[in-house]
Amino acid sequence: MLPRSFLSASSLKNGLDDSPSIGTKRQRHSIDDIESIDVDSASDSSIDNDTDLSDIYQSYSEAYLHNDINTLLNQKTLTLDTSIKKDTVKLAKLTRLMMLKQQQQHLNSSSLSPAPLGDQLKLPARIGRRRAEHQPEAPLFHHPTIPSVPKSNHPPTPSLPLSTPARTTQNSTPSGRFNAESSRTVRSNSSAHNNLAYKDTFDVVMRQKQNVTKDAFDRKARRLLCTKSDNITQQNDLEDLMVSCSLNGELQFWNGNDKQQIDKLGSAVIYKDTWVGDMCWTSPTTLTLIPSTRSGVENKDSAIVVDLTSVKRNSVKGDIQAMAAIPHQKGFESICAVNTGHRGGGAASNERISFVTAGADKTVYLWNLTRNSRDDSYEEATHRLDIKHTNKVPALCFDKTRNRLYTGGMDQRFFIFDLETSRVTSQLNLGACMHNIQANSANPNHLLITFGKQSNQFAIFDQREPHSSGLKLTFGSSDADKVDGHAKPDWHKGGNIVLFGSTTSPRLNFWDIRYANVANGPSYSISLESGGNHRVLQSVFFPNRNTIASVTSGRSLFWMDYTLGSNCKPSTLL
């Protein structure tokens, strides 16, 4: 067992703990290490449905305007960089010139007639006439293939001109049961019953301000984890806390409001010979870690519980306890918290946390930790669950509303396990390796499954139909690289937007699962300023503020404040 109270005021706030087990003295980034990119903005609040969306564009920065146009010209990728400049006519002209240049290049290499270009040059005049007649301005880009949307009782939505990624036809997915089911389910997603792919609008994340912490990590970051919104029981800085881990074995604590590191724990305190492979919140103030798996090396480390006793704006205090049991001899793969609904020892004052781990040895274990008070150490008990995977298990998810555990493996098998009856209730072969399964806090019926593929990397599983028919929607992007097990998407707190960084460039991709064309690619994208050519490893939404944190392969940490535009229509591609 590790000594307690390593997260003391001296070790975390001042970096001067007398204990020899503490790692190197923490290094606080100075103001010079932070690159701030400001964009004038109106407010932090989300945009109401009845707001005049043209007002959003009043704060568009000229620097971002040039960046958007350069991105379109040089990278040949249509991306939404931020809100549109107030002079929309100027932006329209610049954008149309770019589009005409691209079309001219296309015409020079084809037998198409150039006649339509002359007609397109007349469009600004038509826009002026429409304005004189008090007609809405024509959007900048157009999607000619937007599918028809079933009639519903939803109110009419405003039109917002956006720059959206070029649509590419997805290649057929690999053979297997997953293909047949996904192709059928995608064609039936336009039903509003499941709130999937049923409308011709989507919500838009629009950047207000971006900060960059350069060289935030000594080595590549492995995971970002924010506190859960339901973990916040009182007003303190816990709601702004983000935890990260990296390949040098450190555990870092960040304040999302100040966008700075609070402190860090060195590898000497956590895992001396490896790094944190995965982590989760097992209580509102308890963080549980598992060690990374190293191929060909016998695992000698177990789970570690970090009990945070105090979280403030510039300090973190807590206790650390290493577990004795090592059920996965070949290494841990994943961890998730569970709530069995029982208290340990039968005493009302007893504390209990429960979590599940899965390993490279194909096994899944339930852990129950109990103690009489916060001053005591946890007593641990482990129990192997009867889930029979044939390969390692990197994906775990717990559904607290149904008391079910979902597991996904490299064997392409997806299990649904009832924790009350301790038996498997359903087993599916989804035809692809699974890396992550994530619950939707706003809609407990929807699970987000991540596959290790180059396209259609994500699927929505409806828990109300726990069989093959539960796979309701597949979507993704066509990046050159496959999604690896360390990359992880994130849900927006509203439950409709999925965020995932590009595996090939410093770009954030967004999908609104209600958008009718969501299966054709990202609904829109945002390029990270000063991102260089580094790909995005992970991005997370802060649950209690409009902020996104992203870490890239260049070891930089990006902070982006945003506003949310509701029910926006895609733009016109001339």
Rosetta blueprint (number, residue, H / E / L):
1 M L
2 L L
3 P L
4 R L
5 S L
6 F L
7 L E
8 S L
9 A H
10 S H
11 S H
12 L H
13 K H
14 N H
15 G L
16 L L
17 D L
18 D L
19 S L
20 P L
21 S L
22 I L
23 G L
24 T L
25 K L
26 R L
27 Q L
28 R L
29 H L
30 S L
31 I H
32 D H
33 D H
34 I E
35 E E
36 S E
37 I E
38 D E
39 V L
40 D L
41 S L
42 A L
43 S L
44 D L
45 S L
46 S L
47 I E
48 D L
49 N L
50 D L
51 T L
52 D L
53 L H
54 S H
55 D H
56 I H
57 Y H
58 Q H
59 S H
60 Y L
61 S L
62 E H
63 A H
64 Y H
65 L H
66 H H
67 N H
68 D H
69 I H
70 N H
71 T H
72 L H
73 L H
74 N H
75 Q H
76 K L
77 T L
78 L L
79 T L
80 L L
81 D L
82 T L
83 S L
84 I L
85 K L
86 K L
87 D L
88 T H
89 V H
90 K H
91 L H
92 A H
93 K H
94 L H
95 T H
96 R H
97 L H
98 M H
99 M H
100 L H
101 K H
102 Q H
103 Q H
104 Q H
105 Q H
106 H H
107 L H
108 N H
109 S L
110 S L
111 S L
112 L L
113 S L
114 P L
115 A H
116 P H
117 L H
118 G H
119 D H
120 Q H
121 L L
122 K L
123 L H
124 P H
125 A H
126 R H
127 I H
128 G H
129 R H
130 R H
131 R H
132 A H
133 E L
134 H L
135 Q L
136 P L
137 E L
138 A L
139 P L
140 L L
141 F L
142 H L
143 H L
144 P L
145 T L
146 I L
147 P L
148 S L
149 V L
150 P L
151 K L
152 S L
153 N L
154 H L
155 P L
156 P L
157 T L
158 P L
159 S L
160 L L
161 P L
162 L L
163 S L
164 T L
165 P L
166 A L
167 R L
168 T L
169 T L
170 Q L
171 N L
172 S L
173 T L
174 P L
175 S L
176 G L
177 R H
178 F H
179 N H
180 A H
181 E H
182 S H
183 S H
184 R H
185 T H
186 V H
187 R H
188 S L
189 N L
190 S L
191 S L
192 A H
193 H H
194 N H
195 N L
196 L L
197 A L
198 Y L
199 K E
200 D L
201 T L
202 F E
203 D E
204 V E
205 V E
206 M E
207 R E
208 Q E
209 K E
210 Q E
211 N E
212 V E
213 T E
214 K L
215 D L
216 A L
217 F L
218 D L
219 R L
220 K L
221 A E
222 R E
223 R E
224 L E
225 L E
226 C E
227 T L
228 K L
229 S H
230 D H
231 N H
232 I L
233 T L
234 Q L
235 Q L
236 N L
237 D H
238 L H
239 E H
240 D H
241 L E
242 M E
243 V E
244 S E
245 C E
246 S E
247 L L
248 N L
249 G L
250 E L
251 L E
252 Q E
253 F E
254 W E
255 N E
256 G L
257 N L
258 D L
259 K L
260 Q E
261 Q E
262 I E
263 D E
264 K E
265 L E
266 G L
267 S L
268 A L
269 V L
270 I L
271 Y L
272 K L
273 D L
274 T L
275 W L
276 V E
277 G E
278 D E
279 M E
280 C E
281 W E
282 T E
283 S E
284 P L
285 T L
286 T E
287 L E
288 T E
289 L E
290 I E
291 P E
292 S L
293 T L
294 R L
295 S L
296 G L
297 V L
298 E L
299 N L
300 K L
301 D L
302 S L
303 A L
304 I E
305 V E
306 V E
307 D E
308 L E
309 T E
310 S E
311 V E
312 K E
313 R L
314 N L
315 S E
316 V E
317 K E
318 G E
319 D E
320 I E
321 Q E
322 A E
323 M L
324 A L
325 A L
326 I L
327 P L
328 H L
329 Q L
330 K L
331 G L
332 F E
333 E E
334 S E
335 I E
336 C E
337 A E
338 V E
339 N L
340 T L
341 G L
342 H L
343 R L
344 G H
345 G H
346 G H
347 A L
348 A L
349 S L
350 N L
351 E E
352 R E
353 I E
354 S E
355 F E
356 V E
357 T E
358 A E
359 G E
360 A L
361 D L
362 K L
363 T L
364 V E
365 Y E
366 L E
367 W E
368 N E
369 L E
370 T E
371 R E
372 N L
373 S L
374 R L
375 D L
376 D L
377 S L
378 Y L
379 E E
380 E E
381 A E
382 T E
383 H E
384 R E
385 L L
386 D L
387 I L
388 K L
389 H L
390 T L
391 N L
392 K L
393 V L
394 P L
395 A E
396 L E
397 C E
398 F E
399 D E
400 K L
401 T L
402 R L
403 N L
404 R E
405 L E
406 Y E
407 T E
408 G E
409 G L
410 M L
411 D L
412 Q L
413 R E
414 F E
415 F E
416 I E
417 F E
418 D E
419 L L
420 E L
421 T L
422 S L
423 R E
424 V E
425 T E
426 S E
427 Q E
428 L E
429 N E
430 L L
431 G L
432 A L
433 C L
434 M E
435 H E
436 N E
437 I E
438 Q E
439 A E
440 N L
441 S L
442 A L
443 N L
444 P L
445 N L
446 H E
447 L E
448 L E
449 I E
450 T E
451 F E
452 G L
453 K L
454 Q L
455 S L
456 N L
457 Q L
458 F E
459 A E
460 I E
461 F E
462 D E
463 Q L
464 R L
465 E L
466 P L
467 H L
468 S H
469 S H
470 G H
471 L E
472 K E
473 L E
474 T E
475 F E
476 G L
477 S L
478 S L
479 D L
480 A L
481 D L
482 K L
483 V L
484 D L
485 G L
486 H L
487 A L
488 K E
489 P L
490 D E
491 W E
492 H L
493 K L
494 G L
495 G L
496 N L
497 I E
498 V E
499 L E
500 F E
501 G E
502 S L
503 T L
504 T L
505 S L
506 P L
507 R E
508 L E
509 N E
510 F E
511 W E
512 D E
513 I L
514 R L
515 Y E
516 A L
517 N L
518 V H
519 A H
520 N H
521 G L
522 P L
523 S L
524 Y E
525 S E
526 I E
527 S E
528 L L
529 E L
530 S L
531 G L
532 G L
533 N L
534 H L
535 R L
536 V E
537 L E
538 Q E
539 S E
540 V E
541 F E
542 F L
543 P L
544 N L
545 R L
546 N L
547 T E
548 I E
549 A E
550 S E
551 V E
552 T E
553 S L
554 G L
555 R L
556 S L
557 L E
558 F E
559 W E
560 M E
561 D E
562 Y E
563 T E
564 L E
565 G E
566 S E
567 N E
568 C E
569 K L
570 P L
571 S L
572 T L
573 L L
574 L L
